[in-house]
Each structure stands twice: as C-alpha cells, then as structure tokens.
Amino acid sequence: MQDFFSYIRELFEAFLKDFGLFFKETFGIPWSSVPGNFRNYSDILNAYIDGFGFWGWLFFVLFNLLWLALLGGLIYLAIFVIKRFVAYNKGRMDRQKLVKQVQELNDQLYTAVMEKNEILNLKVGSLGIPPGQAKPESEANFTNSRFPKLSAVDFKYTTYNTHVEVLEADANISLDQLVNKFRNFAASQMKLYYDQKTLRTFFAGMGTSKLLILEGISGTGKTSLPYALGKFFQNDTKICSVQPSWRDRSELVGYYNEFSKKFNETDFLKAVYEATYREDNNLIILDEMNLARIEYYFAEFLSIMEMPNVAEWKIEISNKPEAGDPKHLNEGKLLIPQNIWFIGTANNDDSTFTITDKVYDRAMSLEFSGKGVAFDCPFTESMPLPFQYLDKLFQEARTNYPMSEEMLNKFAKLDAFIVSKFNIAFGNRIIKQMKLFVPTFVACGGTDIEAMDYIFSSKILKKFVTLNLAFLHDELNQLINELDKIFGKGAFKQSRAVIEKYIKMS
C-alpha cells in the first residue's frame, strides 16, 4: 500500500515538473523535452506496480478513472465555451444583418412612395388640378402618420355622412318583427335558413352581452349568420381570422414597430376604430376564435366589458401619444363604442382549445347543430337601423317584459338544488345576464320558459363537464325530476337533452 502512495507522489512530481516546463517553453519549442519523458511515467509505474496489492490496484483504477473524467470535463468545457462564443457572434451578425435589411426595405418603401406621389401629381396635372390639391384615397397615402390605417379612416369620415335613419315603413318595428324580417331577408336574398328560436336567441344575446360565441360543426351557418345580419343592416360585417400563434393582445390590436417607427395596425383595430365614427350597428367576427387561447389574446376586452361604466371601456393603443395621432385616440387610448359586437365562431375538435369558464361566463353562446331547413317567404329588402333605435328596443323589452317574482323564486329553488347536489352556484353575473336575456327573448317572440331553459343549459350545465360524471348518475336523474317539478314536465327541453347526454357518458 505504501508503494502505491509513493508512486502517486513521484508521478505528480514528474507531471508538475513537465507542466511547468511546458509553460516555460511556450514561446520557444513547446513541449520539446516532454515527449521523451512519457517513458519516465512508465518507468515510475513499473518501479512500484509489484507492491500495489489489492487496495493499491483498486485505488490505481479509481485514480485513472477520475483522471480521465477530469480530462473529459475540461475538453467538454472548452468545446461548450467555443460553441457559445460562435453562436453569440453568429446571432449578433444576424441581428446586424436584419437591421440592415429593414433599413434597406424602409428606403425602398420611401422611394416607392415618392415615385407614386410623382405619378399621382402627373395624373392630377393632366386633369388641370394644381399639384398638392389632390386628396389621398387610402392608408398608403398616410406614410407620415404613425397610424396610416386609422388616419385613413379619419380622412374618410371627414366627408362621409354617418347619419342613419329608420325607413318610414319600419319606423315602429318591434323586436319580434325585426327578427322575422331578418329571417325572411336571409332566406329570400342569401338562401340562408334559420329557425326562429335560433334568431331569437341571437338577438337576445346581443341585448345581453357584447360578446357572442357561435359553436358547432362546419357548414352549419355560424359565420353566415352575423355576415347576413351585416348585409341586412347595410353595414358589412368585418371578418378577422384568428391564428393559432396568437398569444397576447398585440396579435389582436397591433404593436409599435421600433424599426419603422410606425404602429402595425390590424384589421381588427381598424374595424373597432371605424365603429367610433358610425351611428349604425357594427359586427366583428373573430373566425375560429378558439384556435388560440381566448383568455390570452382577448383578456383585456373581457376585463373592460365587465366595467359597469361604459365610459371606462378603454384600451391602450400607445403609451406615448404624439401630435398627429388619430382623432379618436385620447391620450393613446381608444374608447370601445357601444354600437359594436364581437362574435366568435368556434369548432370544438382536437385542433382547438377548450373555451374556459372565464370566457363562457362573460359571453352568450349559441350552439349550431345542423343545417337550416328551407321555407317559403316573401322577398325582403335590407334596412338601415341606427344603434340608438336597436338599443331602445332592448331597453323597452326590459321594461315591458321583466322577469316575474314567481320565475325568480323558481330559479332560486333550482339554484339551491344545484348547490346541494353538484356544488355549483349560478353567481351574480349569471343572474344579471338572465334578467337581461329573458325579457329580450320574450320581446323577440319567445317565452320566458324557453329563455330560462337556454340560460340554464348554456351557463350552468356547461360547467358540469368539469365534474366526475361517472359518479353522478343518480344525481343527474334527480336533476331531471327537479326541473319537471319546478317548471313543469318537459318544460326544459334543451336542458333535458344535455342532461341525458351526460347520463349516457356516466
């Protein structure tokens, strides 16, 4: 054993001597005298190897393993440092190259705009109009503005007549008549067929919330319904396609580009901004809304639409407002007008995200299960309708068809049963929505039982998917009996169908 430690001592002495010799002769003849000394390492080993014994050999093996590990670690560290250095320099060069490309593109854009302006001036001159008096026609002409699209909207509405009046023939139209007229318009002019209950639910949803979600398989008319309504109101519905890459509000409203020193405006932002100028009703479709997480990119809108004071419905567009920004940006913030509705379409399949309770609680959702059945109807024209008139109809519905105390008490009994059996409460938000939805649905020609059936199935029963339905078979059957007991046998048809589906799943 003593021989082994002597071997280690002499080995280290020889190694350190050679190591020092290496540094000494670095700038001369590196390692010139070292190669011959490798034989010396073997001589040192042979001098002591016979006396190692069992423990000496064990320590000898361990020592060599540790030595190899240390050498491998040093090599790995050197390679890692070299790779990081190369990657850092490559990234820096790529960034410099990107900045240069952006600058070149900006120069090319500026040159193209100047050439376009020269051509425009030549055309204007050929018409006998002095150069400089021609007015721009689109956002491409507002290159000096940080917000070219919004500035183009400002210019458009300097001469655009935004006043909307109801036609004399429709001066006293009711919600029920409005629903039927739109139904006939969609069928006669667009070959889109919707049953009355679907349209009553849709219009009542508009009177309840600024966010509606239309769910169902493709081809059932989810996008066509708000599109047709825009045609009916003579103000085309804006369609914005949601992308799976959307992660935050910048995907929805845009962001400030530090390279171009301009705001990258989206079509969604332009549609919202244009609605601030208009007196009629504005619909914006968020197509395939749940391709991305709604509570991420739409979070700010979900929050502000909960504020009771509509004067606080503001979103920040720019945190550094400047002179010359669009007229309706107040200190960089845009007030969301009340004449606007956001309508999301959603497919529930493996390619989409689940819509969370946070979104469902703030929206009115409508299920599309099949294609409409064609029916005969008279040819019906579209009609202009100011937002103030439609809003007046919604307010009159709440005044003329308020929920009765009897119906509220029945719903309170159902609430108590749901809490006791499923530990799910309706909540103040759902009660508030019910008090808005039911009167509007009745004013559209429906019944309060149908309206409450919709609220219960779309607001409460949707929450049941988070429960362990396999252990709630008996409770679900009891729920059907409780609905029949409180509201009458078979009254809640829509809810009963959902509960029976849950029972099969259990």
N, C-alpha and C positions, 0 to 999 in steps of 0.2 A: 504493500500500500504506500509506503514511504517513497518507493521508487517512482510511483505514479506522480506524486506531488513534486518530486524533483524534476521529473520530465516536464511537467507543466511550467515550472519556474524557468528552466533553461529555454523552453520553447518560446515563452513570452519575451525573455530577454533577447533572444535571437530575432524575433519578429519586430520588436520595438527598435532594435538597432537598425534593421533593414528599413523600417518605416521612416526613421529619421534620416537614413541615408538617401531615401527616395526624395524627400523634401529638399535635402541639401543639394542634390544634383538635378533639381527640376529644370533649371535653365541651362544645364550643361548636357550631360548624357544621362537622361533619366533611366534609372534602374540599370545602369551599365554593369554594376558589380553584383546586382541582386540575383540574376538567373543562376549563377553558379552556386549560390547559397541554398538553393532549393534542395540540393543533395545533402546539405548540412541538416535540414529538417528530418530527412530520412535517417541520417546517422544518429541524431538525438533520439529518435523513436526506437531504433534498433538497440541503443545502449540501455534502455530501461524496459523494453517490452517483455522480457522474460520474467521480470519480477512483478508484473502488474497484479496477478492473481484475479480472482473472480470480481471483486469490487473494483479493482483497477480497470479491468476491461469494461465493466458496466459504466464507470464514470467516463472512460475513454469514448465510448459510443455516444453517451449523453452530451459530452463536450463537443464532439464533432457535429451532432445534430443541431445544437444551439448555435454553433459557429456558422453552419450552413443557413439556418433561419435568419441570423443577423445579416449575413451577406445578401440573402434573397430579399430581405426587407429593405436594405439600402438600395438595391437595384430597382425594386418596385417604387420606392420613394422618388428616385431620380427620374424614372420613366413618367410617374404621375406629375411631377413638377414640370417636366418638359412638355407633356401633353396640355396641361393647363395653360402654360405660357403660350403655346402655339394657338390654342383655342381662343385665348383672350385677344391676341393680336389679330387673329382672323376676324373675330367679332367686331373689333374696333375698325378694321379695314372695311368690313361690310357696312357698318353704320356710316362711315365716311362716304362710301360709295353711294348708299341710299340717299344721304343728304344731297350729294352732288346731283343725283338723278332727279330728285324733287325740284331742286333749283333749276335744272335744265327744263323740266316739264313746265314749271311756272313761267320761265322765259318764253317757251314755245306758246303757252296759253296766252300770254300777254301779246306776243307778236300776232297770233291768230285773231285776237280780239281787235287789235289795232287795224289789221287788214280788213276785217269785217266792217268796222266803222267807216273805213275809207270807201269801201264798196257801197255801203249804205248811203254815205254822203253823195257819191256819184249818182246813185239812183234818185235820191231826193233832188239833186241839182237838175237832173233831166226832167223832173216834173215842175221845175220852176220855183221850188221851195228853197229859200236860203238855207245853207248848211247850218246845223245846230238847232233848227226848229223842229226837227223830226223827233217824235217821242218814242222811247223804247217799247218793245212789244212783249218781252219775256224776261225771265231772270238772267238770261245770258247777257243782257244789256246793263245789268247792275253789278259789274265787276268791281266797282269801287266800294260796294257795301259789304259788310261782314256777313250779311244775311241776304244773298241775292234772291232766293225764292220768296222770302217774306217781303222783301222790298218790292218785288214784282207784284205781290198781292196788294200792297199799299197803293201802288200806281194804278192797278186795275180798278180799284174801287174809288178812285178819285172822280171817275165819270160814270161808274156803274150804278144803276138805280136799284137799290136793295129793298125798296118798299114792296110789300106783298099784301094783297087784299083778297079776301074770300070772294068768289064769284057770287053774283046776286042770287043765282039759283041754289047756292049752298050756304046762304047767309045764316040759316037757322039749323044747320045739320047737327045731329046728335052723334054721340059716340057709336051707338048701335047702327045708325045709318052710315056713318063713316066706315065702320068695319065692313058692312055689306057692300058699300060702293067700291072699296078697295078689292074685296074678294071678286066682284064682277069685273073690275078692271084687269086684275091679274089673269083671270080666266079668258076674257074676251080678247085682250091685246097681247098677252105674253104666253098664253097656253100653260099657265101655272095654276094648279088646282089645289086649294087649301080648304079644309073643313072649317066651319065657323068657330068651333071650340079652340082650334089652334090659333086663329087670328084674334079671338077674344083674349086668350092668354098672352099673346104677344103684345097687344095694345095695352092690356092691364099691366104687363111687365114694364112697359115704357112709362106708365104713370106711377110706377113704384120705385124704379131704380134707373140710373144712367148706364148700368152695365147689364147686358143680357147675354146669356150663353145658350147657343143652339147646338144640341148634341144629336148624334145619330150617324148611321152609316152613310157612305157616299151616295149621291143621287136622290136624296130624299127632300131636297129643296131648302137646305139650311142657308146657303149663300143666296139663293134665288129670292127668298122672302124679303130680306132687307133691301136687296138690289131692286126688286119690283116696287117696294114702298118708296124708294128714292125716285123712281120714274113716276109714280103716282103723285108725289108731292112736287114734281117738276124741279127737283134738285138732286142730281145724280149722287148715289151712294159712293163713297170713297172706299176702295178695297186695298188694304195693306196686308201683305203676306208675311206671316211670322216665320222666322228662320230658326232651325234647331240650335244655332250658335248664339242666340240671344241670351245674355247673362245679366244685363243691367239696363237702366233707363236710357243710357246713351244709344242703345240699339233702336230705341223707340223714338226719341226726340232729337237725336243727333249729338254732336260734340264739337268743341272748338279745336281746329287744326292748327297747331303751333307752327307748322311749316308754311302753310299757305296763308296764315293769319285770317282765316275765314271759318265760319261755322258750317259744319257739314250737316245741312238740314235734311230731314227725312220727309217723305211724302205724308207721313202721319202728322208731323208737326205742321206742315203746310195746311193740311186739311183742318186741323184744330184752329190754326190762326185765321184761316179764311172764314170759319164759322163766326168769329167775333165781329165780322162785318155784316152778317146776314140776319134777316128777320124771320126766315123760314126754318124748317126743321132739317137738321144735318145728321146723317148716319155715317158712321165709320166702321167698316168691317175689319176685324182682326182675324184673317183667314187662317185656319188650322192653329188656333190660339194656343193649344197645349202641345205644340211641337217643342216648345221651350217651357221652362217653369214660369207660370204666370205671376206667381208671387215674387219673382225676381225682377223681371223687366217692367211689370205693371204695378209694382209695390207703391210707388208714390201716388199714383192715381187712386189706388184702393184706399189709401190713407186720407187724401184730401176730400174724397167724396163722402167720407164719414162725418165731415165737419158740418154742424147744423147751420152755420152762417155761410151762405154761398159766396159771399164777398171774400172769403178766405180760401176759395178753391184756386190757388195759385201754384204754378210750378216754376221753378227757377230755370231759366234758359241760359243766362250768362251771369256770372258772379262779378263781372267787371263791365257794367253798362257804359256805352260810349255815345257821344253825339252822333246822330245819323242812323242809330239803330231803328228797327221797325216801330211804327207809331204806337202799336198796341202792346209793346213791351214796356212795362212800368218798372223802372229800376231793375231791369233784366228779368222780370217775372211776367208770366202770361196768365191772365185770369181765364179759367176754363168756363166758357159760356154755358148757359142753361139750355140752349137750343140744340144741344148735341147729345148723341147717344153712342156708346161704344158697344158693338155687337160682335161677340166672338163665336166662331164656329169651331166645333171640336169633334174629333173622331176618337173613340175610346178603343184603342188597339195597342199592340206591342210597340208601335213606333212612336207613341205619345206618352206624355207624363200624366199621372193622375192629378185631377183637379182637386186641390185641397179644400178643407172646410172653410179656411180663411177666405177663399175666393167665392165658394158657393154661398156663404153667409151674406156676402155683400152684393151678390148678383141675383138675377131672376133667370132660372134655367128652364129650357123647354126641350122636350125630347121629341125627335122626329123618328118614327118607326117604320114608315112606309111611304110609297108614292101616293100622291093625291088622286082621287077618283074624278074623272071628267064629269062635268054637268053643264046643262044648258043655261045661258044667262044672256041678258041684253048687252049690246056693245056699250062700253062705259068709257068716258073720257077721264083723263087725269085732272087734278085740281090743285091750284096753289093753295097753300094753307100756312098762315103765319104761326110761328111758335106760340105767340100770345093767345091765339084762338084755341090751339090744342091744349095748352096749359089750362085755359079757362074751363074747357070740357072736363079735364081731370079734376079740377077743384070743385066744379059743380057736382061731379059724381060723388066725391067725399061728403059733400053737404047733403045731397038728396038721398043717398043710399048708405048711410053709416051702418056699421055693424050693430046689431041689437044686443042688449044686455044678455038675453037668453042664449044667443050664439056664443058670446064671450064666456059665459058660465060653462057652457058645454065644452068649449075648448080648454077651459081651466081644469075640468074633470079629466079630460084626455091627457093633459099635461101631468097631472098628479099620477095617473096610471103609468105613463111612460117613465116617470122618475122612479117609481117604486119597483117596476119590473126590469127596466133596462138602464137605469141610472143616466138618462139623457134628459136634459131640460131644454125647453124651447128658447129661452133667453129673450131679453128685451128687444133685441134687433129684429127677431122673427115676429114678435108681437106687433112691432111698429110696421113692418112690411105688410103683415096681414091686414092691418087696419087701412092701409093704402090700397092694397091689391083687391080685396074683396069688393069694396064699393065700385071700383073702376070696372072690374069684371062684370058686375051686375049691370052697370050702365052700358056695357058693350052688348048686353042681351043675354047674359048667362045668369046663373043662380048662385046664391051665397054658399050652398052646399057644394056645388062644383068647384067654386073658388077655394073653399077651405080644404077640399079634397086635394086640390093641386098643391096648396101650401104645405099640407102635411106630408104628401108623397115626395115633393121636391126639396123640402127643407129639413124634415125630421127623418124620414125613412132612409134618405141618402147616408145619414150618419151611422146606420145600422151595419154598413159594410165593414166597419172597424171592429164590430163585436164578434165574438166566437159563436156563430150561428148554430154550430153543431150541438151546443148545449142549451139552445133556446127554443127548441121545437114546441114545447108546451106553451111557453110564454107568447110565442107568435100566434098560436091558435087562440089564446086568451085575448090577444090584441084585436083579432078579427071580431070576436064576440063583443068586446068592449065598444068597438066602433059601431056595430049594429045596435047595441043597447043605447048608446048616447045619441046617435044621429039617425037611426032608423036602419032597418035591414037592407043591405045592399046599397046604401047611400054613397059610401066612399068607394066607388068602383075602381078608380085609378090606384088608390092606396091598397085596396084589397089585392089587386093583381100583383103589386110589388111584394106584398107580404107573402102571398102564395109562392112567388118565385123564391123568396128567402127560405120558406119551409122546405121546398124541394132541395135547396142547397144544403139544408141541415140534415 
